[in-house]
């Protein structure tokens, strides 16, 4: 299972692999990220620390990104 991590580090990794923030500046507790191919999305909570479960789920949901993209 992955470790917890800071939200800014997770978002930095997503940006560096071509993912885009689709929504998040509005209401609601999550930001929606879309992968470069446009087929996969992940909802990231706006907490300063992201739990291991959410980190693992994000890794699974962004299936088009290369293996080990979040290392």
PQR file of N, CA, C, O and H, with PARSE charges and radii, in Angstrom:
ATOM      1  N   UNK A   1       0.846  -1.180   0.000 -0.4000 1.5000
ATOM      2  CA  UNK A   1       0.000   0.000   0.000 -0.0000 2.0000
ATOM      3  C   UNK A   1       0.893   1.246   0.000  0.5500 1.7000
ATOM      4  O   UNK A   1       1.904   1.283   0.701 -0.5500 1.4000
ATOM      5  N   UNK A   2       0.526   2.257  -0.777 -0.4000 1.5000
ATOM      6  CA  UNK A   2       1.324   3.481  -0.820 -0.0000 2.0000
ATOM      7  C   UNK A   2       1.260   4.247   0.497  0.5500 1.7000
ATOM      8  O   UNK A   2       0.405   3.986   1.343 -0.5500 1.4000
ATOM      9  H   UNK A   2      -0.295   2.228  -1.347  0.4000 1.0000
ATOM     10  N   UNK A   3       2.156   5.172   0.652 -0.4000 1.5000
ATOM     11  CA  UNK A   3       2.197   6.016   1.838 -0.0000 2.0000
ATOM     12  C   UNK A   3       1.334   7.251   1.628  0.5500 1.7000
ATOM     13  O   UNK A   3       1.031   7.634   0.498 -0.5500 1.4000
ATOM     14  H   UNK A   3       2.850   5.385  -0.035  0.4000 1.0000
ATOM     15  N   UNK A   4       0.943   7.869   2.750 -0.4000 1.5000
ATOM     16  CA  UNK A   4       0.247   9.137   2.633 -0.0000 2.0000
ATOM     17  C   UNK A   4       1.214  10.169   2.064  0.5500 1.7000
ATOM     18  O   UNK A   4       2.431  10.033   2.190 -0.5500 1.4000
ATOM     19  H   UNK A   4       1.189   7.557   3.668  0.4000 1.0000
ATOM     20  N   UNK A   5       0.659  11.198   1.437 -0.4000 1.5000
ATOM     21  CA  UNK A   5       1.520  12.219   0.871 -0.0000 2.0000
ATOM     22  C   UNK A   5       0.815  13.563   0.871  0.5500 1.7000
ATOM     23  O   UNK A   5      -0.404  13.638   1.025 -0.5500 1.4000
ATOM     24  H   UNK A   5      -0.330  11.309   1.334  0.4000 1.0000
ATOM     25  N   UNK A   6       1.575  14.602   0.701 -0.4000 1.5000
ATOM     26  CA  UNK A   6       1.000  15.934   0.654 -0.0000 2.0000
ATOM     27  C   UNK A   6       0.292  16.130  -0.681  0.5500 1.7000
ATOM     28  O   UNK A   6       0.729  15.637  -1.721 -0.5500 1.4000
ATOM     29  H   UNK A   6       2.565  14.541   0.575  0.4000 1.0000
ATOM     30  N   UNK A   7      -0.805  16.857  -0.618 -0.4000 1.5000
ATOM     31  CA  UNK A   7      -1.603  17.082  -1.824 -0.0000 2.0000
ATOM     32  C   UNK A   7      -0.780  17.763  -2.915  0.5500 1.7000
ATOM     33  O   UNK A   7      -0.889  17.402  -4.087 -0.5500 1.4000
ATOM     34  H   UNK A   7      -1.160  17.257   0.227  0.4000 1.0000
ATOM     35  N   UNK A   8       0.029  18.729  -2.547 -0.4000 1.5000
ATOM     36  CA  UNK A   8       0.802  19.453  -3.558 -0.0000 2.0000
ATOM     37  C   UNK A   8       1.765  18.527  -4.296  0.5500 1.7000
ATOM     38  O   UNK A   8       2.016  18.722  -5.485 -0.5500 1.4000
ATOM     39  H   UNK A   8       0.118  19.023  -1.595  0.4000 1.0000
ATOM     40  N   UNK A   9       2.312  17.512  -3.601 -0.4000 1.5000
ATOM     41  CA  UNK A   9       3.215  16.564  -4.256 -0.0000 2.0000
ATOM     42  C   UNK A   9       2.460  15.664  -5.235  0.5500 1.7000
ATOM     43  O   UNK A   9       2.952  15.366  -6.323 -0.5500 1.4000
ATOM     44  H   UNK A   9       2.108  17.354  -2.635  0.4000 1.0000
ATOM     45  N   UNK A  10       1.268  15.237  -4.840 -0.4000 1.5000
ATOM     46  CA  UNK A  10       0.445  14.418  -5.729 -0.0000 2.0000
ATOM     47  C   UNK A  10       0.035  15.217  -6.960  0.5500 1.7000
ATOM     48  O   UNK A  10       0.111  14.716  -8.082 -0.5500 1.4000
ATOM     49  H   UNK A  10       0.868  15.479  -3.956  0.4000 1.0000
ATOM     50  N   UNK A  11      -0.397  16.454  -6.755 -0.4000 1.5000
ATOM     51  CA  UNK A  11      -0.805  17.288  -7.878 -0.0000 2.0000
ATOM     52  C   UNK A  11       0.379  17.621  -8.786  0.5500 1.7000
ATOM     53  O   UNK A  11       0.214  17.711 -10.002 -0.5500 1.4000
ATOM     54  H   UNK A  11      -0.459  16.861  -5.844  0.4000 1.0000
ATOM     55  N   UNK A  12       1.546  17.801  -8.221 -0.4000 1.5000
ATOM     56  CA  UNK A  12       2.751  18.060  -9.012 -0.0000 2.0000
ATOM     57  C   UNK A  12       3.066  16.863  -9.907  0.5500 1.7000
ATOM     58  O   UNK A  12       3.418  17.035 -11.074 -0.5500 1.4000
ATOM     59  H   UNK A  12       1.680  17.727  -7.233  0.4000 1.0000
ATOM     60  N   UNK A  13       2.941  15.644  -9.359 -0.4000 1.5000
ATOM     61  CA  UNK A  13       3.181  14.433 -10.139 -0.0000 2.0000
ATOM     62  C   UNK A  13       2.152  14.296 -11.265  0.5500 1.7000
ATOM     63  O   UNK A  13       2.500  13.910 -12.381 -0.5500 1.4000
ATOM     64  H   UNK A  13       2.655  15.505  -8.410  0.4000 1.0000
ATOM     65  N   UNK A  14       0.895  14.608 -10.976 -0.4000 1.5000
ATOM     66  CA  UNK A  14      -0.136  14.545 -12.012 -0.0000 2.0000
ATOM     67  C   UNK A  14       0.163  15.536 -13.136  0.5500 1.7000
ATOM     68  O   UNK A  14       0.087  15.187 -14.314 -0.5500 1.4000
ATOM     69  H   UNK A  14       0.612  14.922 -10.070  0.4000 1.0000
ATOM     70  N   UNK A  15       0.504  16.769 -12.768 -0.4000 1.5000
ATOM     71  CA  UNK A  15       0.817  17.784 -13.783 -0.0000 2.0000
ATOM     72  C   UNK A  15       2.019  17.389 -14.627  0.5500 1.7000
ATOM     73  O   UNK A  15       2.020  17.585 -15.843 -0.5500 1.4000
ATOM     74  H   UNK A  15       0.566  17.053 -11.811  0.4000 1.0000
ATOM     75  N   UNK A  16       3.040  16.833 -13.986 -0.4000 1.5000
ATOM     76  CA  UNK A  16       4.261  16.490 -14.714 -0.0000 2.0000
ATOM     77  C   UNK A  16       4.039  15.364 -15.720  0.5500 1.7000
ATOM     78  O   UNK A  16       4.848  15.185 -16.631 -0.5500 1.4000
ATOM     79  H   UNK A  16       3.038  16.674 -12.998  0.4000 1.0000
ATOM     80  N   UNK A  17       2.961  14.607 -15.571 -0.4000 1.5000
ATOM     81  CA  UNK A  17       2.649  13.534 -16.520 -0.0000 2.0000
ATOM     82  C   UNK A  17       1.504  13.921 -17.461  0.5500 1.7000
ATOM     83  O   UNK A  17       0.912  13.062 -18.116 -0.5500 1.4000
ATOM     84  H   UNK A  17       2.304  14.752 -14.832  0.4000 1.0000
ATOM     85  N   UNK A  18       1.201  15.209 -17.520 -0.4000 1.5000
ATOM     86  CA  UNK A  18       0.240  15.701 -18.498 -0.0000 2.0000
ATOM     87  C   UNK A  18      -1.207  15.718 -18.068  0.5500 1.7000
ATOM     88  O   UNK A  18      -2.080  16.009 -18.886 -0.5500 1.4000
ATOM     89  H   UNK A  18       1.682  15.907 -16.988  0.4000 1.0000
ATOM     90  N   UNK A  19      -1.495  15.418 -16.813 -0.4000 1.5000
ATOM     91  CA  UNK A  19      -2.877  15.455 -16.332 -0.0000 2.0000
ATOM     92  C   UNK A  19      -3.316  16.903 -16.129  0.5500 1.7000
ATOM     93  O   UNK A  19      -2.501  17.777 -15.834 -0.5500 1.4000
ATOM     94  H   UNK A  19      -0.786  15.182 -16.148  0.4000 1.0000
ATOM     95  N   UNK A  20      -4.604  17.140 -16.289 -0.4000 1.5000
ATOM     96  CA  UNK A  20      -5.159  18.480 -16.172 -0.0000 2.0000
ATOM     97  C   UNK A  20      -6.210  18.540 -15.084  0.5500 1.7000
ATOM     98  O   UNK A  20      -6.952  17.582 -14.864 -0.5500 1.4000
ATOM     99  H   UNK A  20      -5.267  16.431 -16.529  0.4000 1.0000
ATOM    100  N   UNK A  21      -6.265  19.664 -14.411 -0.4000 1.5000
ATOM    101  CA  UNK A  21      -7.294  19.915 -13.411 -0.0000 2.0000
ATOM    102  C   UNK A  21      -8.554  20.315 -14.159  0.5500 1.7000
ATOM    103  O   UNK A  21      -8.600  21.375 -14.784 -0.5500 1.4000
ATOM    104  H   UNK A  21      -5.663  20.442 -14.589  0.4000 1.0000
ATOM    105  N   UNK A  22      -9.580  19.469 -14.096 -0.4000 1.5000
ATOM    106  CA  UNK A  22     -10.807  19.730 -14.840 -0.0000 2.0000
ATOM    107  C   UNK A  22     -11.742  20.637 -14.059  0.5500 1.7000
ATOM    108  O   UNK A  22     -12.329  21.560 -14.624 -0.5500 1.4000
ATOM    109  H   UNK A  22      -9.543  18.608 -13.588  0.4000 1.0000
ATOM    110  N   UNK A  23     -11.884  20.384 -12.774 -0.4000 1.5000
ATOM    111  CA  UNK A  23     -12.735  21.217 -11.937 -0.0000 2.0000
ATOM    112  C   UNK A  23     -12.154  21.234 -10.538  0.5500 1.7000
ATOM    113  O   UNK A  23     -11.395  20.342 -10.159 -0.5500 1.4000
ATOM    114  H   UNK A  23     -11.407  19.634 -12.315  0.4000 1.0000
ATOM    115  N   UNK A  24     -12.502  22.222  -9.796 -0.4000 1.5000
ATOM    116  CA  UNK A  24     -11.996  22.280  -8.434 -0.0000 2.0000
ATOM    117  C   UNK A  24     -11.991  23.666  -7.853  0.5500 1.7000
ATOM    118  O   UNK A  24     -11.888  23.822  -6.636 -0.5500 1.4000
ATOM    119  H   UNK A  24     -13.118  22.946 -10.104  0.4000 1.0000
ATOM    120  N   UNK A  25     -12.099  24.670  -8.679 -0.4000 1.5000
ATOM    121  CA  UNK A  25     -12.073  26.019  -8.143 -0.0000 2.0000
ATOM    122  C   UNK A  25     -13.437  26.424  -7.592  0.5500 1.7000
ATOM    123  O   UNK A  25     -13.562  27.437  -6.904 -0.5500 1.4000
ATOM    124  H   UNK A  25     -12.182  24.543  -9.667  0.4000 1.0000
ATOM    125  N   UNK A  26     -14.440  25.639  -7.894 -0.4000 1.5000
ATOM    126  CA  UNK A  26     -15.787  25.942  -7.429 -0.0000 2.0000
ATOM    127  C   UNK A  26     -16.061  25.330  -6.065  0.5500 1.7000
ATOM    128  O   UNK A  26     -15.174  25.236  -5.217 -0.5500 1.4000
ATOM    129  H   UNK A  26     -14.338  24.816  -8.453  0.4000 1.0000
ATOM    130  N   UNK A  27     -17.287  24.924  -5.875 -0.4000 1.5000
ATOM    131  CA  UNK A  27     -17.676  24.336  -4.606 -0.0000 2.0000
ATOM    132  C   UNK A  27     -17.328  22.860  -4.558  0.5500 1.7000
ATOM    133  O   UNK A  27     -16.985  22.248  -5.570 -0.5500 1.4000
ATOM    134  H   UNK A  27     -18.008  25.001  -6.564  0.4000 1.0000
ATOM    135  N   UNK A  28     -17.423  22.309  -3.370 -0.4000 1.5000
ATOM    136  CA  UNK A  28     -17.161  20.892  -3.198 -0.0000 2.0000
ATOM    137  C   UNK A  28     -15.798  20.628  -2.593  0.5500 1.7000
ATOM    138  O   UNK A  28     -14.897  21.463  -2.681 -0.5500 1.4000
ATOM    139  H   UNK A  28     -17.701  22.806  -2.548  0.4000 1.0000
ATOM    140  N   UNK A  29     -15.649  19.460  -1.974 -0.4000 1.5000
ATOM    141  CA  UNK A  29     -14.412  19.161  -1.246 -0.0000 2.0000
ATOM    142  C   UNK A  29     -13.317  18.481  -2.068  0.5500 1.7000
ATOM    143  O   UNK A  29     -12.266  18.145  -1.523 -0.5500 1.4000
ATOM    144  H   UNK A  29     -16.381  18.783  -1.902  0.4000 1.0000
ATOM    145  N   UNK A  30     -13.544  18.271  -3.374 -0.4000 1.5000
ATOM    146  CA  UNK A  30     -12.571  17.545  -4.192 -0.0000 2.0000
ATOM    147  C   UNK A  30     -12.211  18.308  -5.468  0.5500 1.7000
ATOM    148  O   UNK A  30     -12.982  19.132  -5.960 -0.5500 1.4000
ATOM    149  H   UNK A  30     -14.398  18.544  -3.817  0.4000 1.0000
ATOM    150  N   UNK A  31     -11.027  18.013  -5.985 -0.4000 1.5000
ATOM    151  CA  UNK A  31     -10.601  18.488  -7.299 -0.0000 2.0000
ATOM    152  C   UNK A  31     -10.657  17.294  -8.242  0.5500 1.7000
ATOM    153  O   UNK A  31     -10.254  16.190  -7.875 -0.5500 1.4000
ATOM    154  H   UNK A  31     -10.400  17.344  -5.586  0.4000 1.0000
ATOM    155  N   UNK A  32     -11.155  17.511  -9.452 -0.4000 1.5000
ATOM    156  CA  UNK A  32     -11.245  16.442 -10.444 -0.0000 2.0000
ATOM    157  C   UNK A  32     -10.105  16.591 -11.440  0.5500 1.7000
ATOM    158  O   UNK A  32      -9.955  17.639 -12.069 -0.5500 1.4000
ATOM    159  H   UNK A  32     -11.482  18.407  -9.750  0.4000 1.0000
ATOM    160  N   UNK A  33      -9.296  15.534 -11.582 -0.4000 1.5000
ATOM    161  CA  UNK A  33      -8.154  15.513 -12.495 -0.0000 2.0000
ATOM    162  C   UNK A  33      -8.446  14.561 -13.646  0.5500 1.7000
ATOM    163  O   UNK A  33      -9.071  13.519 -13.453 -0.5500 1.4000
ATOM    164  H   UNK A  33      -9.418  14.683 -11.071  0.4000 1.0000
ATOM    165  N   UNK A  34      -7.992  14.922 -14.843 -0.4000 1.5000
ATOM    166  CA  UNK A  34      -8.198  14.113 -16.045 -0.0000 2.0000
ATOM    167  C   UNK A  34      -6.831  13.750 -16.617  0.5500 1.7000
ATOM    168  O   UNK A  34      -5.928  14.585 -16.673 -0.5500 1.4000
ATOM    169  H   UNK A  34      -7.484  15.769 -15.000  0.4000 1.0000
ATOM    170  N   UNK A  35      -6.691  12.500 -17.040 -0.4000 1.5000
ATOM    171  CA  UNK A  35      -5.421  12.020 -17.606 -0.0000 2.0000
ATOM    172  C   UNK A  35      -5.225  12.596 -19.012  0.5500 1.7000
ATOM    173  O   UNK A  35      -6.164  13.143 -19.590 -0.5500 1.4000
ATOM    174  H   UNK A  35      -7.425  11.821 -16.995  0.4000 1.0000
ATOM    175  N   UNK A  36      -4.021  12.479 -19.560 -0.4000 1.5000
ATOM    176  CA  UNK A  36      -3.751  13.027 -20.894 -0.0000 2.0000
ATOM    177  C   UNK A  36      -4.623  12.445 -22.008  0.5500 1.7000
ATOM    178  O   UNK A  36      -4.958  13.153 -22.958 -0.5500 1.4000
ATOM    179  H   UNK A  36      -3.259  12.034 -19.090  0.4000 1.0000
ATOM    180  N   UNK A  37      -4.993  11.178 -21.907 -0.4000 1.5000
ATOM    181  CA  UNK A  37      -5.815  10.580 -22.967 -0.0000 2.0000
ATOM    182  C   UNK A  37      -7.287  10.970 -22.841  0.5500 1.7000
ATOM    183  O   UNK A  37      -8.059  10.793 -23.784 -0.5500 1.4000
ATOM    184  H   UNK A  37      -4.721  10.603 -21.135  0.4000 1.0000
ATOM    185  N   UNK A  38      -7.673  11.496 -21.690 -0.4000 1.5000
ATOM    186  CA  UNK A  38      -9.047  11.942 -21.482 -0.0000 2.0000
ATOM    187  C   UNK A  38     -10.007  10.857 -21.047  0.5500 1.7000
ATOM    188  O   UNK A  38     -11.191  11.131 -20.850 -0.5500 1.4000
ATOM    189  H   UNK A  38      -7.046  11.639 -20.925  0.4000 1.0000
ATOM    190  N   UNK A  39      -9.529   9.626 -20.890 -0.4000 1.5000
ATOM    191  CA  UNK A  39     -10.405   8.508 -20.541 -0.0000 2.0000
ATOM    192  C   UNK A  39     -10.504   8.246 -19.044  0.5500 1.7000
ATOM    193  O   UNK A  39     -11.452   7.607 -18.588 -0.5500 1.4000
ATOM    194  H   UNK A  39      -8.567   9.404 -21.050  0.4000 1.0000
ATOM    195  N   UNK A  40      -9.545   8.726 -18.286 -0.4000 1.5000
ATOM    196  CA  UNK A  40      -9.500   8.423 -16.859 -0.0000 2.0000
ATOM    197  C   UNK A  40      -9.570   9.698 -16.033  0.5500 1.7000
ATOM    198  O   UNK A  40      -9.006  10.729 -16.398 -0.5500 1.4000
ATOM    199  H   UNK A  40      -8.775   9.245 -18.656  0.4000 1.0000
ATOM    200  N   UNK A  41     -10.278   9.602 -14.906 -0.4000 1.5000
ATOM    201  CA  UNK A  41     -10.367  10.735 -13.982 -0.0000 2.0000
ATOM    202  C   UNK A  41     -10.097  10.261 -12.566  0.5500 1.7000
ATOM    203  O   UNK A  41     -10.246   9.082 -12.245 -0.5500 1.4000
ATOM    204  H   UNK A  41     -10.736   8.764 -14.609  0.4000 1.0000
ATOM    205  N   UNK A  42      -9.699  11.201 -11.731 -0.4000 1.5000
ATOM    206  CA  UNK A  42      -9.497  10.912 -10.314 -0.0000 2.0000
ATOM    207  C   UNK A  42      -9.947  12.131  -9.521  0.5500 1.7000
ATOM    208  O   UNK A  42      -9.688  13.270  -9.910 -0.5500 1.4000
ATOM    209  H   UNK A  42      -9.579  12.159 -11.992  0.4000 1.0000
ATOM    210  N   UNK A  43     -10.618  11.882  -8.415 -0.4000 1.5000
ATOM    211  CA  UNK A  43     -11.050  12.942  -7.525 -0.0000 2.0000
ATOM    212  C   UNK A  43     -10.095  12.995  -6.339  0.5500 1.7000
ATOM    213  O   UNK A  43      -9.941  12.018  -5.607 -0.5500 1.4000
ATOM    214  H   UNK A  43     -10.828  10.957  -8.098  0.4000 1.0000
ATOM    215  N   UNK A  44      -9.456  14.150  -6.162 -0.4000 1.5000
ATOM    216  CA  UNK A  44      -8.478  14.337  -5.094 -0.0000 2.0000
ATOM    217  C   UNK A  44      -9.070  15.294  -4.071  0.5500 1.7000
ATOM    218  O   UNK A  44      -9.458  16.407  -4.427 -0.5500 1.4000
ATOM    219  H   UNK A  44      -9.581  14.944  -6.757  0.4000 1.0000
ATOM    220  N   UNK A  45      -9.148  14.884  -2.802 -0.4000 1.5000
ATOM    221  CA  UNK A  45      -9.684  15.791  -1.788 -0.0000 2.0000
ATOM    222  C   UNK A  45      -8.756  16.983  -1.580  0.5500 1.7000
ATOM    223  O   UNK A  45      -7.558  16.907  -1.856 -0.5500 1.4000
ATOM    224  H   UNK A  45      -8.832  13.980  -2.514  0.4000 1.0000
ATOM    225  N   UNK A  46      -9.310  18.059  -1.102 -0.4000 1.5000
ATOM    226  CA  UNK A  46      -8.539  19.276  -0.886 -0.0000 2.0000
ATOM    227  C   UNK A  46      -7.876  19.321   0.484  0.5500 1.7000
ATOM    228  O   UNK A  46      -7.589  20.403   0.997 -0.5500 1.4000
ATOM    229  H   UNK A  46     -10.283  18.121  -0.878  0.4000 1.0000
ATOM    230  N   UNK A  47      -7.635  18.182   1.070 -0.4000 1.5000
ATOM    231  CA  UNK A  47      -6.953  18.121   2.357 -0.0000 2.0000
ATOM    232  C   UNK A  47      -5.462  18.341   2.132  0.5500 1.7000
ATOM    233  O   UNK A  47      -4.955  18.037   1.052 -0.5500 1.4000
ATOM    234  H   UNK A  47      -7.868  17.303   0.653  0.4000 1.0000
ATOM    235  N   UNK A  48      -4.749  18.863   3.129 -0.4000 1.5000
ATOM    236  CA  UNK A  48      -3.301  19.048   2.956 -0.0000 2.0000
ATOM    237  C   UNK A  48      -2.552  17.716   2.847  0.5500 1.7000
ATOM    238  O   UNK A  48      -1.547  17.631   2.141 -0.5500 1.4000
ATOM    239  H   UNK A  48      -5.160  19.109   4.006  0.4000 1.0000
ATOM    240  N   UNK A  49      -3.030  16.684   3.535 -0.4000 1.5000
ATOM    241  CA  UNK A  49      -2.414  15.353   3.503 -0.0000 2.0000
ATOM    242  C   UNK A  49      -3.418  14.379   2.887  0.5500 1.7000
ATOM    243  O   UNK A  49      -4.569  14.305   3.318 -0.5500 1.4000
ATOM    244  H   UNK A  49      -3.847  16.754   4.108  0.4000 1.0000
ATOM    245  N   UNK A  50      -2.974  13.639   1.880 -0.4000 1.5000
ATOM    246  CA  UNK A  50      -3.829  12.663   1.200 -0.0000 2.0000
ATOM    247  C   UNK A  50      -3.546  11.281   1.789  0.5500 1.7000
ATOM    248  O   UNK A  50      -2.391  10.871   1.904 -0.5500 1.4000
ATOM    249  H   UNK A  50      -2.039  13.699   1.530  0.4000 1.0000
ATOM    250  N   UNK A  51      -4.599  10.579   2.157 -0.4000 1.5000
ATOM    251  CA  UNK A  51      -4.463   9.277   2.805 -0.0000 2.0000
ATOM    252  C   UNK A  51      -3.916   8.225   1.839  0.5500 1.7000
ATOM    253  O   UNK A  51      -4.035   8.376   0.623 -0.5500 1.4000
ATOM    254  H   UNK A  51      -5.537  10.912   2.064  0.4000 1.0000
ATOM    255  N   UNK A  52      -3.313   7.155   2.383 -0.4000 1.5000
ATOM    256  CA  UNK A  52      -2.769   6.085   1.531 -0.0000 2.0000
ATOM    257  C   UNK A  52      -3.824   5.465   0.615  0.5500 1.7000
ATOM    258  O   UNK A  52      -3.524   5.111  -0.525 -0.5500 1.4000
ATOM    259  H   UNK A  52      -3.217   7.033   3.371  0.4000 1.0000
ATOM    260  N   UNK A  53      -5.038   5.333   1.102 -0.4000 1.5000
ATOM    261  CA  UNK A  53      -6.098   4.752   0.284 -0.0000 2.0000
ATOM    262  C   UNK A  53      -6.419   5.590  -0.940  0.5500 1.7000
ATOM    263  O   UNK A  53      -6.621   5.051  -2.028 -0.5500 1.4000
ATOM    264  H   UNK A  53      -5.282   5.620   2.028  0.4000 1.0000
ATOM    265  N   UNK A  54      -6.468   6.893  -0.771 -0.4000 1.5000
ATOM    266  CA  UNK A  54      -6.758   7.789  -1.898 -0.0000 2.0000
ATOM    267  C   UNK A  54      -5.584   7.807  -2.869  0.5500 1.7000
ATOM    268  O   UNK A  54      -5.791   7.851  -4.081 -0.5500 1.4000
ATOM    269  H   UNK A  54      -6.304   7.330   0.113  0.4000 1.0000
ATOM    270  N   UNK A  55      -4.356   7.773  -2.356 -0.4000 1.5000
ATOM    271  CA  UNK A  55      -3.174   7.733  -3.220 -0.0000 2.0000
ATOM    272  C   UNK A  55      -3.210   6.457  -4.068  0.5500 1.7000
ATOM    273  O   UNK A  55      -2.980   6.513  -5.277 -0.5500 1.4000
ATOM    274  H   UNK A  55      -4.189   7.737  -1.371  0.4000 1.0000
ATOM    275  N   UNK A  56      -3.493   5.324  -3.451 -0.4000 1.5000
ATOM    276  CA  UNK A  56      -3.572   4.060  -4.182 -0.0000 2.0000
ATOM    277  C   UNK A  56      -4.684   4.062  -5.215  0.5500 1.7000
ATOM    278  O   UNK A  56      -4.506   3.571  -6.330 -0.5500 1.4000
ATOM    279  H   UNK A  56      -3.679   5.279  -2.470  0.4000 1.0000
ATOM    280  N   UNK A  57      -5.840   4.617  -4.843 -0.4000 1.5000
ATOM    281  CA  UNK A  57      -6.963   4.696  -5.767 -0.0000 2.0000
ATOM    282  C   UNK A  57      -6.620   5.571  -6.964  0.5500 1.7000
ATOM    283  O   UNK A  57      -6.987   5.252  -8.095 -0.5500 1.4000
ATOM    284  H   UNK A  57      -5.985   5.016  -3.937  0.4000 1.0000
ATOM    285  N   UNK A  58      -5.926   6.662  -6.722 -0.4000 1.5000
ATOM    286  CA  UNK A  58      -5.526   7.555  -7.809 -0.0000 2.0000
ATOM    287  C   UNK A  58      -4.572   6.845  -8.756  0.5500 1.7000
ATOM    288  O   UNK A  58      -4.677   6.996  -9.973 -0.5500 1.4000
ATOM    289  H   UNK A  58      -5.628   6.921  -5.803  0.4000 1.0000
ATOM    290  N   UNK A  59      -3.644   6.075  -8.208 -0.4000 1.5000
ATOM    291  CA  UNK A  59      -2.708   5.320  -9.040 -0.0000 2.0000
ATOM    292  C   UNK A  59      -3.451   4.319  -9.924  0.5500 1.7000
ATOM    293  O   UNK A  59      -3.093   4.141 -11.089 -0.5500 1.4000
ATOM    294  H   UNK A  59      -3.558   5.952  -7.219  0.4000 1.0000
ATOM    295  N   UNK A  60      -4.466   3.674  -9.391 -0.4000 1.5000
ATOM    296  CA  UNK A  60      -5.254   2.705 -10.162 -0.0000 2.0000
ATOM    297  C   UNK A  60      -6.104   3.391 -11.224  0.5500 1.7000
ATOM    298  O   UNK A  60      -6.198   2.911 -12.354 -0.5500 1.4000
ATOM    299  H   UNK A  60      -4.757   3.818  -8.445  0.4000 1.0000
ATOM    300  N   UNK A  61      -6.718   4.502 -10.866 -0.4000 1.5000
ATOM    301  CA  UNK A  61      -7.631   5.185 -11.784 -0.0000 2.0000
ATOM    302  C   UNK A  61      -6.908   5.814 -12.960  0.5500 1.7000
ATOM    303  O   UNK A  61      -7.467   5.887 -14.055 -0.5500 1.4000
ATOM    304  H   UNK A  61      -6.642   4.892  -9.948  0.4000 1.0000
ATOM    305  N   UNK A  62      -5.686   6.268 -12.764 -0.4000 1.5000
ATOM    306  CA  UNK A  62      -4.921   6.871 -13.852 -0.0000 2.0000
ATOM    307  C   UNK A  62      -4.128   5.784 -14.570  0.5500 1.7000
ATOM    308  O   UNK A  62      -2.897   5.809 -14.591 -0.5500 1.4000
ATOM    309  H   UNK A  62      -5.232   6.209 -11.875  0.4000 1.0000
ATOM    310  N   UNK A  63      -4.841   4.842 -15.150 -0.4000 1.5000
ATOM    311  CA  UNK A  63      -4.254   3.635 -15.728 -0.0000 2.0000
ATOM    312  C   UNK A  63      -3.371   3.901 -16.954  0.5500 1.7000
ATOM    313  O   UNK A  63      -2.504   3.084 -17.265 -0.5500 1.4000
ATOM    314  H   UNK A  63      -5.840   4.822 -15.133  0.4000 1.0000
ATOM    315  N   UNK A  64      -3.568   4.999 -17.643 -0.4000 1.5000
ATOM    316  CA  UNK A  64      -2.789   5.263 -18.861 -0.0000 2.0000
ATOM    317  C   UNK A  64      -1.415   5.850 -18.547  0.5500 1.7000
ATOM    318  O   UNK A  64      -0.564   5.919 -19.434 -0.5500 1.4000
ATOM    319  H   UNK A  64      -4.273   5.662 -17.390  0.4000 1.0000
ATOM    320  N   UNK A  65      -1.183   6.269 -17.315 -0.4000 1.5000
ATOM    321  CA  UNK A  65       0.135   6.819 -16.966 -0.0000 2.0000
ATOM    322  C   UNK A  65       1.150   5.680 -16.834  0.5500 1.7000
ATOM    323  O   UNK A  65       0.771   4.552 -16.519 -0.5500 1.4000
ATOM    324  H   UNK A  65      -1.874   6.213 -16.594  0.4000 1.0000
ATOM    325  N   UNK A  66       2.421   5.962 -17.070 -0.4000 1.5000
ATOM    326  CA  UNK A  66       3.430   4.881 -17.021 -0.0000 2.0000
ATOM    327  C   UNK A  66       3.563   4.271 -15.634  0.5500 1.7000
ATOM    328  O   UNK A  66       3.277   4.907 -14.620 -0.5500 1.4000
ATOM    329  H   UNK A  66       2.729   6.879 -17.326  0.4000 1.0000
ATOM    330  N   UNK A  67       4.000   3.032 -15.621 -0.4000 1.5000
ATOM    331  CA  UNK A  67       4.220   2.302 -14.362 -0.0000 2.0000
ATOM    332  C   UNK A  67       5.192   3.082 -13.491  0.5500 1.7000
ATOM    333  O   UNK A  67       6.236   3.527 -13.969 -0.5500 1.4000
ATOM    334  H   UNK A  67       4.232   2.515 -16.445  0.4000 1.0000
ATOM    335  N   UNK A  68       4.856   3.250 -12.219 -0.4000 1.5000
ATOM    336  CA  UNK A  68       5.729   3.930 -11.277 -0.0000 2.0000
ATOM    337  C   UNK A  68       5.725   5.448 -11.407  0.5500 1.7000
ATOM    338  O   UNK A  68       6.671   6.102 -10.970 -0.5500 1.4000
ATOM    339  H   UNK A  68       4.008   2.889 -11.832  0.4000 1.0000
ATOM    340  N   UNK A  69       4.693   6.012 -11.993 -0.4000 1.5000
ATOM    341  CA  UNK A  69       4.627   7.461 -12.229 -0.0000 2.0000
ATOM    342  C   UNK A  69       4.626   8.266 -10.936  0.5500 1.7000
ATOM    343  O   UNK A  69       4.985   9.443 -10.949 -0.5500 1.4000
ATOM    344  H   UNK A  69       3.925   5.480 -12.348  0.4000 1.0000
ATOM    345  N   UNK A  70       4.239   7.673  -9.847 -0.4000 1.5000
ATOM    346  CA  UNK A  70       4.125   8.431  -8.598 -0.0000 2.0000
ATOM    347  C   UNK A  70       5.306   8.172  -7.662  0.5500 1.7000
ATOM    348  O   UNK A  70       5.212   8.478  -6.473 -0.5500 1.4000
ATOM    349  H   UNK A  70       3.947   6.716  -9.837  0.4000 1.0000
ATOM    350  N   UNK A  71       6.386   7.633  -8.147 -0.4000 1.5000
ATOM    351  CA  UNK A  71       7.528   7.331  -7.289 -0.0000 2.0000
ATOM    352  C   UNK A  71       8.336   8.565  -6.981  0.5500 1.7000
ATOM    353  O   UNK A  71       9.336   8.486  -6.268 -0.5500 1.4000
ATOM    354  H   UNK A  71       6.462   7.384  -9.112  0.4000 1.0000
TER
END
